[in-house]
Amino acid sequence: MTALDVRLRQAEQYFIPFIMAGDPSLEVTKRILRLLQEEGAAAIELGVPFSDPMADGPVIQAASERALENGVTLQDVLRLGEELHAEGFHTPLILFTYFNPVLHYGLEALVEDAKASGFAGLIVPDLPHEESVPLRRIGNRCAFPIIPLVTPTSKERIKQIVADAKGFVYCVSSLGTTGMRQYFADDVEAFLDTVRAASPVPTAVGFGISTGAHVRRFRRHADAVVVGSALVGKIEECRSDLLDPNRIDHALASLTRFVRQLKSE
Ligand SMILES: O=P(O)(O)OC[C@@H](O)[C@@H](O)c1c[nH]c2ccccc12
C-alpha cells in the first residue's frame, strides 16, 4: 500500500482538486496549492501545460495555453514540487501530464525525477492501458504509482485495468472531455460501484463535478472526488487580482470560499 492508497481510504480525505501549473503564474500556483492544502485536499492533481490537450474541454485548454504563454515547462513543474516539499508541503501532489512531454523527457528519468521532487504519483490521460506497460513497470520498480483511468465504456476491461492499479483508480464519470456538467448519466453510480468492487486501491471520480451537490452525490460511490474545470475557471475569473500583490489575498479568500462550498457537507 502506498501512502496515497492509505490516505484516500480515510473518510475525511475525499477532495482532489486539479489546477494547471503556471496559471496565472508559478508563484501564484504555489499560493493556491498551499490554500488547497489548508482546505484539506486529500491529494492535488498538478497539470503540466501541453499544446494539444485532447481530453480537455475549453476551460482547461485555455489554462494550458496561458501557462504555455508563461513559458511553463515540465522541468518548471518538477522544480515547483521540489520547492514545496523543501518547505514541508505534505499534501500528495499527483503530476498530471500528457504522454508527449513524458516521451521527450524520458520515461525512466521522469519517474525518477518526479519521485525525487516529492510527487506522489503520475497520471497520463492519453496513454491507453495496453500501451502503459513500460511506464507502469518503471513505476512499480521505483514504487511510484502510475494511476490508471477507467471510463464507462471500459466495461469488461475494468477488471484488467484495476487488477494491478497503484495509488488509486481514476473513474471518468462521463464520455467526452473535461468540463463542468449539469447532468450525469443515471448509471454513473453503478459504474463507480463496479470499479470500487473490483479495485485493490481506492477510487476517485472526476469529469464535470462542479457543485457541493455533485460532490455529495458521488462521494458515496468513490473514495475521492476530483474537481478541475470549476476550480480552474474560478482561478481564471480571479486572474488579475491573483497577479496583483495588493489584491491576491482577496482573490485567495474567494477561492477558499469556492472550495468550502464544494466541500460543504
Ligand atoms: O475538469 P473536470 O470536468 O472537473 O474534470 C477533472 C479534470 O479536470 C482533471 O482530472 C483532468 C484535467 N485534465 C484531464 C484530462 C483527462 C482526464 C482528467 C483530466
PDBQT file of the ligand as one rigid body, heavy atoms in Angstrom, charges set to zero:
ROOT
HETATM    1  O1  LIG A 301     -12.334  19.413 -15.293  1.00  0.00    +0.000 OA
HETATM    2  P1  LIG A 301     -13.322  18.455 -14.656  1.00  0.00    +0.000 P 
HETATM    3  O2  LIG A 301     -14.566  18.245 -15.531  1.00  0.00    +0.000 OA
HETATM    4  O3  LIG A 301     -13.636  18.822 -13.220  1.00  0.00    +0.000 OA
HETATM    5  O4  LIG A 301     -12.569  17.023 -14.599  1.00  0.00    +0.000 OA
HETATM    6  C1  LIG A 301     -11.394  16.827 -13.788  1.00  0.00    +0.000 C 
HETATM    7  C2  LIG A 301     -10.238  17.093 -14.676  1.00  0.00    +0.000 C 
HETATM    8  O5  LIG A 301     -10.104  18.492 -14.836  1.00  0.00    +0.000 OA
HETATM    9  C3  LIG A 301      -8.839  16.591 -14.269  1.00  0.00    +0.000 C 
HETATM   10  O6  LIG A 301      -8.860  15.401 -13.540  1.00  0.00    +0.000 OA
HETATM   11  C4  LIG A 301      -8.172  16.487 -15.607  1.00  0.00    +0.000 A 
HETATM   12  C5  LIG A 301      -7.549  17.535 -16.235  1.00  0.00    +0.000 A 
HETATM   13  N1  LIG A 301      -7.194  17.161 -17.481  1.00  0.00    +0.000 N 
HETATM   14  C6  LIG A 301      -7.613  15.855 -17.707  1.00  0.00    +0.000 A 
HETATM   15  C7  LIG A 301      -7.537  15.043 -18.843  1.00  0.00    +0.000 A 
HETATM   16  C8  LIG A 301      -8.097  13.744 -18.792  1.00  0.00    +0.000 A 
HETATM   17  C9  LIG A 301      -8.693  13.267 -17.580  1.00  0.00    +0.000 A 
HETATM   18  C10 LIG A 301      -8.777  14.109 -16.412  1.00  0.00    +0.000 A 
HETATM   19  C11 LIG A 301      -8.259  15.392 -16.527  1.00  0.00    +0.000 A 
ENDROOT
TORSDOF 0
